[in-house]
Amino acid sequence: MTREKILDRIHHPGIVAIVRSKSPVAFAPLCEALDAGGIRAIEVTMTTPGALEAIHSVPERLRDRIAFGMGTVLGVEDARNALAAGYQFMVTPVMRLDVVAFCRERDVPVACGAFTPTEAQLAYEAGADAIKIFPAEVGGPAYIKSILGPLPHLKIIPTGGVSLETCKAFLDAGCVALGAGGSLVSEKILAQGDWEELTRRARAFVEACRR
């Protein structure tokens, strides 16, 4: 998948489903369920057991429909391992300019974690494709709107506090996409393998963004 396609999957419909679990995940049916709900970008956190191997179970027919990213990337070695495994974009939870530089050298899209306006601007200047404001629930949409006032060039993707109820407010604040974790891919859904419920939630998030 080209760089342009990967970024398009993230921005349209504008939801990145974040998979974070304390136990190994049945990744193939999870991807099928999210795809059925209209999700086009999935981030698996490095802290999820078996995260690097999970992408190998993805059905071939989904590989051009969904962009797969590795989250909780804390250094270049993490990024290198994720890229070798087959992940297509990287997400850091904190500002890691070394990871941004690594990804830029390889033309790999990267969302760099930040919280303050200074961190966000430095990540942008380093070449990050997007700024992951985390934890976004601390300041909420109002905080992001304040950041974008003097820094409108930032492409912000908030994570933390994103729910069906807050989607509109975050997008109205100027976010280019949203990272949805437990409110979309919950531990209960993963534990029970309730893929129908996951598809239902995915559709609800996609519809909320399109509205």
C-alpha positions as CSV (number, residue, x, y, z in Angstrom):
1,M,0.0,0.0,0.0
2,T,1.4,3.4,-0.9
3,R,2.0,6.2,1.6
4,E,-0.9,8.1,0.1
5,K,-3.3,5.2,0.5
6,I,-2.2,4.6,4.1
7,L,-2.9,8.2,5.0
8,D,-6.2,8.1,3.2
9,R,-7.3,5.1,5.2
10,I,-6.5,7.0,8.4
11,H,-8.3,10.2,7.4
12,H,-11.3,8.5,5.8
13,P,-13.6,7.9,7.6
14,G,-11.3,9.3,10.3
15,I,-11.3,6.6,12.9
16,V,-8.2,4.6,13.9
17,A,-9.3,1.5,15.9
18,I,-6.8,0.9,18.7
19,V,-6.3,-2.6,19.8
20,R,-4.7,-2.8,23.3
21,S,-5.0,-6.0,25.3
22,K,-3.3,-7.9,28.2
23,S,-3.8,-11.2,26.4
24,P,-3.2,-12.4,22.8
25,V,-6.0,-11.3,20.4
26,A,-7.8,-13.2,17.8
27,F,-6.7,-10.7,15.2
28,A,-8.2,-12.2,12.0
29,P,-11.8,-12.1,13.1
30,L,-11.3,-8.8,14.8
31,C,-10.1,-7.3,11.5
32,E,-13.0,-8.9,9.7
33,A,-15.4,-7.3,12.2
34,L,-13.9,-3.8,12.0
35,D,-13.8,-4.0,8.2
36,A,-17.5,-4.9,8.1
37,G,-18.1,-1.8,10.2
38,G,-16.3,0.5,7.8
39,I,-13.0,0.9,9.7
40,R,-10.0,1.4,7.4
41,A,-7.1,1.9,9.9
42,I,-6.2,-0.3,12.8
43,E,-3.4,0.3,15.3
44,V,-2.1,-2.6,17.5
45,T,-0.1,-1.5,20.5
46,M,3.3,-3.0,21.0
47,T,2.2,-3.9,24.6
48,T,-0.3,-6.4,23.3
49,P,1.0,-10.0,23.5
50,G,1.9,-11.3,20.1
51,A,1.5,-7.9,18.5
52,L,4.3,-8.3,16.0
53,E,3.0,-11.6,14.8
54,A,-0.7,-10.6,14.7
55,I,-0.5,-9.0,11.3
56,H,0.5,-12.3,9.7
57,S,-3.0,-13.7,10.3
58,V,-4.8,-10.9,8.4
59,P,-6.7,-12.3,5.4
60,E,-5.2,-11.3,2.1
61,R,-8.4,-9.6,0.9
62,L,-8.1,-7.1,3.7
63,R,-4.6,-6.0,3.1
64,D,-5.4,-3.4,0.6
65,R,-8.6,-2.3,2.4
66,I,-7.1,-1.6,5.8
67,A,-3.9,0.2,6.9
68,F,-2.2,-1.5,9.8
69,G,-0.2,0.5,12.3
70,M,2.0,-0.3,15.3
71,G,1.3,1.7,18.4
72,T,3.2,2.3,21.6
73,V,6.4,2.6,19.6
74,L,9.0,3.8,22.0
75,G,12.2,3.6,20.0
76,V,13.8,2.9,16.6
77,E,14.2,-0.8,17.4
78,D,10.4,-1.0,18.0
79,A,9.7,0.7,14.7
80,R,12.2,-1.4,12.8
81,N,10.7,-4.6,14.2
82,A,7.2,-3.5,13.4
83,L,8.1,-2.5,9.8
84,A,9.8,-5.9,9.3
85,A,6.7,-7.6,10.5
86,G,4.5,-5.8,7.9
87,Y,3.0,-2.9,9.8
88,Q,2.5,0.2,7.5
89,F,2.5,3.2,9.9
90,M,3.9,3.9,13.4
91,V,2.4,5.7,16.4
92,T,4.3,6.8,19.4
93,P,2.7,7.6,22.8
94,V,5.3,10.3,23.6
95,M,7.5,12.6,21.6
96,R,10.1,10.4,20.0
97,L,11.9,12.4,17.3
98,D,14.3,9.5,16.6
99,V,11.3,7.4,15.5
100,V,10.0,10.2,13.4
101,A,13.4,10.5,11.7
102,F,13.6,6.7,11.1
103,C,10.1,6.7,9.5
104,R,10.9,9.8,7.4
105,E,14.0,8.1,6.0
106,R,11.8,5.1,5.0
107,D,8.8,7.1,3.8
108,V,6.7,5.4,6.5
109,P,3.8,7.5,7.9
110,V,4.2,8.3,11.6
111,A,2.0,9.9,14.2
112,C,4.1,11.3,17.0
113,G,2.8,11.6,20.6
114,A,2.7,15.0,22.3
115,F,0.8,16.8,24.9
116,T,1.9,20.4,25.0
117,P,1.9,22.9,22.1
118,T,5.7,23.0,22.2
119,E,6.0,19.2,21.9
120,A,3.4,19.2,19.1
121,Q,5.2,21.9,17.1
122,L,8.6,20.1,17.5
123,A,7.1,16.9,16.3
124,Y,5.7,18.7,13.3
125,E,9.0,20.3,12.5
126,A,10.7,16.9,12.7
127,G,8.4,15.7,10.0
128,A,5.6,13.8,11.8
129,D,2.6,13.2,9.5
130,A,0.2,13.7,12.5
131,I,0.4,14.7,16.1
132,K,-1.2,12.3,18.6
133,I,-2.4,14.4,21.5
134,F,-2.4,12.1,24.5
135,P,-4.1,11.8,26.9
136,A,-6.7,13.9,25.1
137,E,-9.3,13.5,27.9
138,V,-7.2,15.8,30.1
139,G,-8.0,18.9,28.1
140,G,-10.7,17.6,25.8
141,P,-11.8,19.2,22.6
142,A,-11.4,22.7,24.0
143,Y,-7.7,22.2,24.7
144,I,-7.1,21.0,21.1
145,K,-9.0,23.9,19.7
146,S,-6.8,26.2,21.7
147,I,-3.6,24.5,20.4
148,L,-4.9,24.8,16.8
149,G,-5.6,28.6,17.2
150,P,-1.9,29.6,16.8
151,L,-0.8,26.3,15.2
152,P,-3.5,25.6,12.6
153,H,-1.0,23.6,10.4
154,L,-0.9,20.7,12.9
155,K,-2.8,17.6,11.9
156,I,-4.0,16.3,15.3
157,I,-5.3,12.9,16.1
158,P,-6.4,12.7,19.7
159,T,-6.3,9.5,21.8
160,G,-7.9,9.0,25.2
161,G,-11.4,10.2,25.9
162,V,-12.6,9.6,22.3
163,S,-16.1,8.1,22.4
164,L,-19.3,8.2,20.4
165,E,-20.4,11.1,22.6
166,T,-17.2,13.1,22.0
167,C,-16.5,12.4,18.3
168,K,-18.3,15.5,17.1
169,A,-16.7,17.8,19.6
170,F,-13.2,16.6,18.7
171,L,-13.8,16.9,15.0
172,D,-15.4,20.3,15.4
173,A,-12.2,21.4,17.3
174,G,-10.2,20.7,14.1
175,C,-8.9,17.1,14.5
176,V,-8.1,15.3,11.2
177,A,-9.0,11.8,12.7
178,L,-9.6,10.2,16.0
179,G,-8.0,7.3,17.8
180,A,-10.6,5.1,19.5
181,G,-9.5,2.4,22.0
182,G,-11.5,0.9,24.7
183,S,-14.7,2.7,23.7
184,L,-14.5,0.8,20.4
185,V,-12.4,-2.3,20.9
186,S,-13.1,-3.1,24.5
187,E,-11.5,-5.8,26.7
188,K,-15.0,-7.4,27.1
189,I,-15.4,-7.7,23.3
190,L,-12.0,-9.2,22.9
191,A,-12.5,-11.6,25.8
192,Q,-15.8,-12.8,24.6
193,G,-15.0,-12.7,20.9
194,D,-18.2,-10.7,20.3
195,W,-17.5,-9.7,16.7
196,E,-21.1,-8.7,16.0
197,E,-20.9,-6.1,18.7
198,L,-17.6,-4.9,17.5
199,T,-19.0,-4.4,14.0
200,R,-22.0,-2.5,15.5
201,R,-19.7,-0.2,17.4
202,A,-17.5,0.4,14.4
203,R,-20.5,1.3,12.2
204,A,-21.6,3.7,14.9
205,F,-18.2,5.4,15.1
206,V,-18.0,5.7,11.3
207,E,-21.4,7.2,11.1
208,A,-20.6,9.6,13.9
209,C,-17.6,10.9,12.0
210,R,-19.4,11.2,8.7
211,R,-22.2,13.2,10.3
